[in-house]
């Protein structure tokens, strides 16, 4: 068995957490930041293809819990989608 500061600290704080993480190999799935670039980019791309509702549904579905930061990012996404559509409609084609 390996020893490290984090393993010993986890064992001292919560032996059950130590068992789950280091003996069973389970870990917590991290919740991404509200402004995660990959999620924002994918949401905006989906919005360009399928519309605002699909974009916002996708964005909010990526998180375990929604707080003010997520709402602010959704507002920004909506504004960006509007600008993107204006830009695309203005292109010669």
N, C-alpha and C positions, 0 to 999 in steps of 0.2 A: 504494500500500500504506500502511496505517495503521501508525503507530509508537506504542507505549505501553511503559510500564515492564514490564508482564507479558509482552508479546511479546518484548521484547529479552532479558528474564531467561530466558524459555523457550528462546529461540534459543541463548543462552550455555550453558545447562545441558544441553540435549538438542536437537540440530538435527532429529532424527527426530520427536520429539514436536512441535516447531514445524511441521514439514511436515504431520504428520497433523492437527493442530489448526487451523492458520491457512491452510494452502494447500489441504488436502483437505476441510476443514470437519468433521472428526470430533472427537468429544469423549468423555470418560469419562462413563458413566451413573452418577450419584451413588447411593450406597446410602443409603436413608433411615435415620433413627435408629430404634432399637428401639421407642421410645415415640411414634412418629409418630401424631398424633391421627387422621388420615384412615384409616390402616391399622387402628388400634385400633377406631375406630368402625365401620368396615365389617366387621371380624371379629366384633365383638360383635353387630351386626345379623344377620349370617349365622348366628351361634350361636343367636340367638333363633328364627330361622326353621328351621334345619336341624340344629342340635345342636352339641355340643362338638367332635366330630371334624371336622366341616366348618369350624368356626371356626378350630381350630388348624391344619388343613391350609392354609387360606387365609392365615392370619397368617404361618406359616413360609415359604410360597411367595413372599412379597414380598421376600425378602432373598437376597443372594448367599451370605452366610456367616452362621452362627448362633453366637452367643457367650452368655455368662452373662446379659447384659442382655436378650437375646431370651427366654431361658428364664424369667427373672423376670417379664417382661411376659406371657408365656403363662400363668404361674401366677396372676397378677393377673386376666387375662382369664377364666380358669376360675372364680375366686372371684366375679367380677362377674357372670358368666353365671348362677351359682347364685343370687345375690341377685336378679337380674332375674327369673328364673323364679319364685322365692318371692314376689316382689312381684306379678307377673302372675297367679299362682295365687290370691293373696289378694284380688284385685279382684272386686267383684260382677259377675256376668255371666250 
